[in-house]
Amino acid sequence: MIVYPNAKINIGLNVVEKRPDGYHNLETVFYPIGLQDILEIQEIDTGVPACGYRLKVTGTVLDGSPDDNLVVRALKLLKRDFDIPPVSIGLYKHIPTGAGLGGGSADAAFTVKTLNERFKLGMTIQQMEDYCSQLGADCPFFIQDKPVFATGIGNVFHPVEVNLKYKQLVLVKPDIFVSTKDAYAKVKVQRPKKQLPELLAQPIETWKDTVVNDFEASVFSKYPEIAAIKDQMYDLGAIYASMSGSGSSVFGIFEDPVDNIDEKFSGMFCRQREL
């Protein structure tokens, strides 16, 4: 069974409060985009490994032990409660890591959905989201995979109306790793006067002046190259541009396709998609 876990972008991100447990409460809109990994899960009939699964990762190969991969963690989490036979997992990584795009969380959520369908586990949407919440704050988002206004630590979802249909998305990730821990350590905690759903209900042309990502100030000061990408998006005619999450990817929303983006962002990961 083959599925295509997709990335997301953050449209606006406000860090509104530091919690007693050391985490931060935030407000953001998660918006799914058509940048995808490829995930294949098949039952193993012969040559079953002692661990009960086989994992092959291609594309952008990840560092670390297979046991640390969120796909494997999702499988092991479900195996505690369900009789799942040995499986072979193939994962082609196309979504950049460390980019604020939620690729790992998407892979885990799609693993949960695929195992539920493939082996008829009978889980409801709420049950799948509950399992995903044990794997990452934004992981449950990918179960329903539709725009939401996220609060809490990014794990409490509310319906939101954001329609970017037929707009063009240009996504660029430089070869820079931004530490989420460092980004949070330097961010200014503040609650905005207006919540994102109210701001995003206004014409998209107003977003440039009202919809902000609180991580940009600290990240841009350390990595001016990322700030330059955002500036270049606006130079190319973006209606709205922003860093996604804590970086390092930057996206621009355009009315029309942008020509020759590979030349304009030479040496960087860049993709263009219709939203």
C-alpha positions, -999 to 999 in steps of 0.1 A, spaced: 0 0 0 15 33 -11 6 67 3 20 102 -1 26 121 32 25 158 25 42 188 41 26 218 58 34 255 62 28 278 91 8 309 81 16 332 110 31 320 142 28 338 175 46 326 207 21 338 233 31 323 266 58 304 284 43 274 303 54 262 338 66 229 321 91 249 301 72 246 268 56 275 250 20 281 240 16 293 205 -9 303 179 -5 294 143 -23 281 112 -12 248 97 -19 247 60 -12 215 40 8 218 8 15 194 -21 51 186 -13 52 149 -6 72 119 6 64 84 -5 55 57 20 49 21 12 39 -5 38 37 -42 29 32 -73 50 62 -96 52 55 -132 44 90 -147 47 124 -138 62 109 -119 90 135 -99 109 138 -103 147 126 -68 152 94 -75 132 99 -49 105 121 -39 77 128 -2 70 144 13 39 148 50 36 159 66 3 160 101 -10 172 124 18 186 98 41 182 106 77 208 102 104 203 81 135 190 46 144 159 32 126 143 30 160 144 68 162 125 72 129 90 85 136 76 59 111 90 31 132 79 47 165 44 50 151 44 13 142 57 2 176 31 24 193 2 7 175 17 -28 180 13 -24 217 -25 -24 213 -31 -41 180 -21 -74 164 -1 -61 134 19 -86 114 55 -80 104 58 -53 78 83 -39 53 84 -1 52 98 19 23 101 56 28 113 80 1 122 113 17 115 144 -5 103 169 21 134 186 36 142 180 72 148 208 97 127 230 75 96 238 96 75 217 72 65 188 94 78 161 72 86 136 100 52 142 116 35 137 83 53 104 78 42 92 112 6 102 109 3 86 75 19 54 89 -9 54 115 -36 59 89 -21 33 65 -18 6 92 -54 13 103 -67 9 67 -44 -19 56 -50 -42 86 -86 -30 94 -78 -19 129 -111 0 132 -97 32 147 -117 64 146 -102 97 136 -100 107 173 -82 75 182 -57 80 154 -51 116 165 -46 104 201 -19 80 191 -2 107 169 -2 131 198 23 108 215 47 112 186 47 150 182 26 181 188 18 187 152 15 150 142 -23 147 148 -28 176 122 -19 152 94 -47 127 102 -74 150 88 -49 171 68 -69 203 64 -62 239 75 -65 244 113 -59 272 138 -35 255 162 -31 266 199 -15 251 230 19 237 221 6 233 185 -16 204 195 -50 219 200 -69 224 167 -97 246 158 -115 250 124 -104 279 103 -114 294 69 -83 300 48 -87 295 11 -56 298 -11 -70 277 -40 -53 285 -73 -26 306 -57 10 296 -64 34 286 -37 72 290 -40 91 271 -13 128 276 -7 151 260 19 187 270 21 214 246 34 210 260 69 199 241 100 181 262 126 179 247 161 144 248 174 157 250 209 178 281 200 149 297 182 126 294 212 154 306 236 156 339 217 120 345 208 100 374 223 69 360 240 39 382 234 2 379 228 -10 397 197 -39 421 198 -58 401 172 -58 364 167 -48 349 134 -82 337 122 -94 373 123 -63 386 104 -64 358 78 -101 366 71 -89 399 56 -77 402 20 -44 384 15 -28 417 4 -31 429 40 -12 399 54 22 413 47 16 440 74 -4 420 99 5 383 99 39 376 114 61 347 125 76 355 159 107 334 152 118 355 122 134 383 143 158 360 162 164 336 132 170 364 107 195 382 130 216 350 131 210 339 96 206 370 73 206 346 43 171 334 53 159 370 56 173 377 21 152 348 7 120 364 21 130 398 7 136 381 -27 101 366 -26 86 401 -24 110 413 -51 96 386 -73 60 398 -67 48 376 -37 16 387 -22 28 373 11 60 356 23 71 341 55 94 317 72 76 284 81 78 273 117 112 280 132 128 277 98 148 273 78 124 272 48 107 303 34 76 304 13 60 330 -9 24 331 -21 20 344 -57 -9 350 -80 9 335 -110 37 310 -115 73 323 -111 97 316 -140 131 300 -135 130 296 -97 160 271 -98 181 299 -113 167 326 -89 175 304 -58 205 285 -71 220 260 -48 189 257 -26 160 233 -24 132 251 -42 98 239 -54 67 255 -69 32 242 -64 -3 253 -69 -21 255 -36 
